[in-house]
Amino acid sequence: MTQNLTRQETSARDRAAWQRHGATDVAGLDIGSLPSAWTGHPDRRALLFPAESDHWFTHGELADRSARTASWLRRNGLRPGARVLLCGHNGSSLVLAYLALLSAGATVVLANPAYTTAELVHLITDSQAEWAFAAQPATDRIGSLGLRVVSLDEPLPEAARSTREPDAREPALLAYTSGTTGAPKGVPLTHGNLLSSIRAAMLAWRWSEDDVLVHSLPLSHQHGLGGVHATLLAGSSAVILPDFDAAKLTEAMHTQHATVLFAVPAIYERLLSNAPQALTTPTLRLAVSGSAPLGPELAERLARVMGTPPLERYGSTESGLDVSNPIDGPRLPGTVGLPLPGVELRIADESGEDAPEGEILLRGPQVFSGYWNRAAATRDAFHPGGWFRTGDLGRLDPETGYLRITGRKKELIITGGLNVYPREVEMALEQHPDVAEAAVAGLPSQRWGEQVTAWVVATGAADFDDILAHCRKLLAPYKCPKQVFVVDSLPRNGMGKLRRSALVPPQREPR
């Protein structure tokens, strides 16, 4: 939903936040298309996939090879706007296919290669995809579904180059929500949406052509894919690993002189335990954390190793990158910072009126226009004036203006008629010295309706009475857990985000 970023009603608070991020002019963030925006640095090295070879793809090579595959697609009947499933592992063929599909004017339907047949069927059926670029085992899983399938396990087909540039308003991606609150919904994102999102972050993070990004995040997710967007837009370099391996990530960061690291809290936790030397790479200037909350205790441990905590940011499938701690600080643990350039933010009550604490509303050129073929869900997703209802709850610090995420509306626990937000309880639990990670959800209770229940990964004895006494120092009694389950790990998806719906009592007695 493209907005006029210079309108008078943009709040002074948002404009001040943009200036804190170093942006004095936010016009034009959504101009152009992705392919037209990243063609200016042909001779510079762009992407390295060390699991495949030591060959650096230059920006020019990526542009040329993807354009040839785009020409083949057009000659073989791919029409502009057609949905194409893209389902593969991190690698050069996935990136080349992605760039070719965008250049051909297709709408890319991102799919995790670990998806089951049922999950892939839902995406294909809902998106009405006609083609698929896929690697095994997804190739076999979709073989009988009537799609035209191009294998990512073989060299991509090419033809003599021809040119067709997409428009900023055309859809580039059809991403799908995580499905934590029901069946995944399609989120159409235009070239303009994606460009404004990553350009705002690049402005705030001072991204330059000299930066070298390293990450092992899946390219089937916008967090990992955003790193490719930034690299191609800036003419910079990136090293993309197939999956997380602490030793290989450390080696890549040191040998390639990494300046930027993208990771999720679960990766930072594992690096602290297994390879803290990765976090002390001499050239590293920026470590970004996203896709899941970064607990204050973990942030403080990381700061002791790195000298400063990771830069935590906030976004969503529907609105891209929205909020970030400023690169030049201060970075406040437990907060996600200030609105990025071009992003407008409000905290509102159920009626959409401003409130000190409530639902986070967003507006700007990075925000989508509505769900794919779901008119009712689209109506529910917006307040008048084009304000997107994120479903996340938060409050703005009155002194700094930083946003603090307090939970999600649909994760709300109602216990004894009182509202409890899980994230608030989790943050209290994570301050206990014997708790490494915590997750909170409501379980049915005859007495309370729902009872607050915690799952913790312990580093010590994790005595229930001690944990409860700790919580009572920080929380009202009704917010404190009635049960605490000690588990080996918390259920998370491929991006490290907590799968709260998968929290179930283990087959043993709680502590």
DOKOLMAR-503191 format. One record per residue (C-alpha): residue in three letters; x, y, z. Coordinates in steps of 0.1 Angstrom, whole numbers, plus 5000, padded with zeros to 4 digits. Layout:
<recs>
ALAXYZ
...
</recs>
This chain:
<recs>
MET500050005000
THR502150294987
GLN501950605008
ASN502850975002
LEU505850995026
THR505851375027
ARG502251425039
GLN501651675066
GLU500051425090
THR503251225094
SER504051255131
ALA506951455144
ARG507951155164
ASP508350935133
ARG510251205115
ALA512551235144
ALA513150865144
TRP513950865107
GLN516551135114
ARG518050935142
HIS518650665116
GLY520350915094
ALA517650975068
THR516551335061
ASP514751245028
VAL512650935025
ALA511051004992
GLY511550744965
LEU512250434987
ASP509750234966
ILE510650354931
GLY511650094905
SER511849714904
LEU514249474920
PRO515949374887
SER516349734875
ALA517749844909
TRP520649594912
THR522449614878
GLY525049884885
HIS528149694897
PRO528849424871
ASP532549364879
ARG532349354917
ARG532049014934
ALA528548944947
LEU527848604961
LEU529848304974
PHE528347964982
PRO531347795000
ALA529547455002
GLU529547444964
SER532847594954
ASP535247884960
HIS533748064929
TRP532548424935
PHE529648514913
THR530048874902
HIS527049114900
GLY527349104862
GLU527348724860
LEU524248704882
ALA522448954860
ASP523448784828
ARG522748424837
SER519348514854
ALA518348724824
ARG519048424801
THR516848194822
ALA514148474823
SER514248474785
TRP513848104783
LEU510848124807
ARG509048384786
ARG509748184754
ASN508147884770
GLY504948054780
LEU505448204814
ARG503148494816
PRO503748814837
GLY502148774871
ALA502048394871
ARG502748234904
VAL505748014905
LEU506647794935
LEU510347824945
CYS511447544968
GLY515047464973
HIS518047484996
ASN520447775000
GLY522647764969
SER523447934936
SER520747764916
LEU518047894940
VAL519348254938
LEU519648234900
ALA516148094897
TYR514748364920
LEU516448644900
ALA515248494867
LEU511648474879
LEU511648834890
SER513148944857
ALA510548744838
GLY507748924858
ALA506648614877
THR505348624913
VAL507548394934
VAL505848174960
LEU508548094986
ALA508447745001
ASN510647585027
PRO512247265012
ALA511447085045
TYR507747125039
THR505646815039
THR503546725008
ALA500446855026
GLU502047195033
LEU503247214997
VAL499747124984
HIS498247405005
LEU500747664990
ILE500247544954
THR496447524957
ASP496047854975
SER498448044952
GLN497247874920
ALA500847824910
GLU501447704875
TRP505147644875
ALA507647534901
PHE511447554905
ALA512247284931
ALA515047064945
GLN514746714959
PRO512846594979
ALA510246864970
THR510546774933
ASP509046434940
ARG506446564964
ILE504946794938
GLY505546574908
SER501846464905
LEU500246804911
GLY500146924875
LEU502847194877
ARG505447254851
VAL508547174872
VAL512147294866
SER514747114886
LEU517147314908
ASP519347004910
GLU520347054873
PRO521747354854
LEU518947604847
PRO517747644811
GLU518847954792
ALA518048134760
ALA519348444742
ARG518648754764
SER515648974760
THR514449234783
ARG511149304802
GLU511249514833
PRO508649474860
ASP506849774874
ALA507149874911
ARG503449794916
GLU503649444903
PRO503849154928
ALA507349014933
LEU506648764961
LEU503648574975
ALA504948505009
TYR502948305034
THR502348375071
SER503848125095
GLY500447965103
THR500847995140
THR497248125143
GLY495647915116
ALA496147815080
PRO498948015063
LYS497648315044
GLY499248455012
VAL500948795014
PRO501448964980
LEU504549194982
THR505249424953
HIS508649524940
GLY508049864957
ASN507249694990
LEU510449504990
LEU512649784978
SER511350035004
SER511849785032
ILE515449695024
ARG516450045013
ALA515250185047
ALA517249925066
MET520349995044
LEU520050365051
ALA519750305089
TRP522550045089
ARG524950245068
TRP525249965042
SER527950025016
GLU529549854986
ASP532449755009
ASP530349545032
VAL530649165034
LEU527548985048
VAL527748635062
HIS524748425071
SER523248085072
LEU519548175073
PRO517248005048
LEU516648195016
SER513048055017
HIS512448325044
GLN512448695040
HIS515148745067
GLY517648555047
LEU516448675013
GLY516749035025
GLY520448985027
VAL520548904990
HIS518449214982
ALA520849445002
THR523949284986
LEU522649324950
LEU521349684956
ALA524649804972
GLY527049624949
SER528449454980
SER529349094988
ALA527748805007
VAL528748465018
ILE525748225021
LEU526047905040
PRO523647615034
ASP522747585071
PHE524047675105
ASP527347525114
ALA529247715141
ALA532747615128
LYS531947685092
LEU530248015100
THR533348125121
GLU535648025093
ALA533648225067
MET533548525089
HIS537248535095
THR538548435060
GLN536148655041
HIS536548955066
ALA532848975073
THR531549315083
VAL527849215087
LEU526248915104
PHE522548815101
ALA521348575127
VAL518448485150
PRO518748455188
ALA519048075187
ILE522148105165
TYR523648375188
GLU523048145218
ARG524847855200
LEU527748075189
LEU528248185225
SER528347825236
ASN530447675207
ALA532247945187
PRO532448285205
GLN535448365183
ALA532948425154
LEU531548715174
THR534948875178
THR535748885140
PRO537949205138
THR536149345107
LEU532649285121
ARG530849615124
LEU527149505126
ALA525449195140
VAL521749205133
SER519248995153
GLY515648935142
SER512748695136
ALA512448615173
PRO512748825205
LEU516348865218
GLY516148815255
PRO517849085277
GLU519948825294
LEU521248685261
ALA521849045248
GLU523949125279
ARG526048805275
LEU526648895238
ALA527549245247
ARG530249115271
VAL531848925242
MET531249165213
GLY531549495232
THR527949595222
PRO524749395219
PRO523449285185
LEU521249535167
GLU517749405173
ARG515149495147
TYR511449415142
GLY509249335112
SER506649105098
THR505748905067
GLU503149165058
SER505249475063
GLY508949385059
LEU511449565081
ASP509849825102
VAL511749915134
SER515449895144
ASN517749995172
PRO519950275158
ILE523350165146
ASP525050435166
GLY523150355198
PRO522150335224
ARG520849985219
LEU518449905247
PRO517949525255
GLY514349435255
THR513449695229
VAL513449685191
GLY514250055186
LEU512750325164
PRO510750325132
LEU512950295101
PRO512950565075
GLY509550595058
VAL507750385085
GLU504950535105
LEU504050365138
ARG501250395163
ILE500150215194
ALA496350175195
ASP493450025215
GLU490749805199
SER488950095184
GLY492150225167
GLU492550515190
ASP496050605204
ALA496950435236
PRO500050405259
GLU500050025254
GLY498149815228
GLU498449685193
ILE501249805170
LEU499949975139
LEU502150045109
ARG501850245077
GLY504250315048
PRO505450195014
GLN506749865028
VAL503249755039
PHE501349515018
SER497849595004
GLY495949285016
TYR495948905018
TRP495748694987
ASN492048614979
ARG490948675015
ALA488748985015
ALA487548935051
ALA491048885065
THR492149195046
ARG489349405061
ASP490249285096
ALA493949365090
PHE493549735085
HIS492250025106
PRO490950335087
GLY493650545071
GLY495650245059
TRP497050145093
PHE498149775093
ARG497149585124
THR500249375132
GLY498649165158
ASP501649235180
LEU501349425213
GLY503749685224
ARG504450015241
LEU506750315234
ASP509150405261
PRO508150755272
GLU511850875276
THR513450725245
GLY510550655221
TYR511850295216
LEU509350025209
ARG509049735234
ILE507149425222
THR504949295250
GLY503248995232
ARG500748895206
LYS497048945208
LYS496148595200
GLU498748455225
LEU496948635253
ILE496348415284
ILE493148495303
THR493548355338
GLY490948415364
GLY489548685342
LEU492848875340
ASN495048915309
VAL498548785308
TYR500948835279
PRO503348545275
ARG506348755265
GLU506248955297
VAL506448635317
GLU509248495295
MET511348795299
ALA511048765337
LEU511948395336
GLU514948465314
GLN516448695340
HIS516848395364
PRO520448275365
ASP519447905359
VAL517147975329
ALA518747985294
GLU515448015275
ALA511748025284
ALA508447995267
VAL505048055282
ALA501547955272
GLY498147895287
LEU496847545296
PRO493247465304
SER492347485340
GLN489047415358
ARG489947675385
TRP491447955364
GLY490047895329
GLU493647905317
GLN496747875339
VAL500048035331
THR502547755323
ALA506247785315
TRP508647565296
VAL512347645304
VAL515747525292
ALA517747515323
THR521447585329
GLY521347475365
ALA519147315390
ALA516147525380
ASP514247465413
PHE510547545408
ASP510147725442
ASP513247935435
ILE511948025400
LEU508548115414
ALA510048335441
HIS512048505413
CYS508948565392
ARG507048705422
LYS509748975425
LEU509049085390
LEU505449005383
ALA502049035398
PRO501048695414
TYR498448615387
LYS501148645360
CYS503448385377
PRO503648035363
LYS501447775380
GLN503647505364
VAL507247495351
PHE508347215327
VAL512147175323
VAL512847065287
ASP515947015266
SER514947265239
LEU512047485229
PRO510047405197
ARG511147655170
ASN510647685132
GLY513447715106
MET513948085114
GLY514348025152
LYS510848165159
LEU509047995188
ARG506247765178
ARG503947845207
SER501247605194
ALA503747315198
LEU504147375236
VAL502647065252
PRO503246905287
PRO506146655285
GLN505546295295
ARG507046345329
GLU506246535361
PRO506646905361
ARG509047075385
</recs>
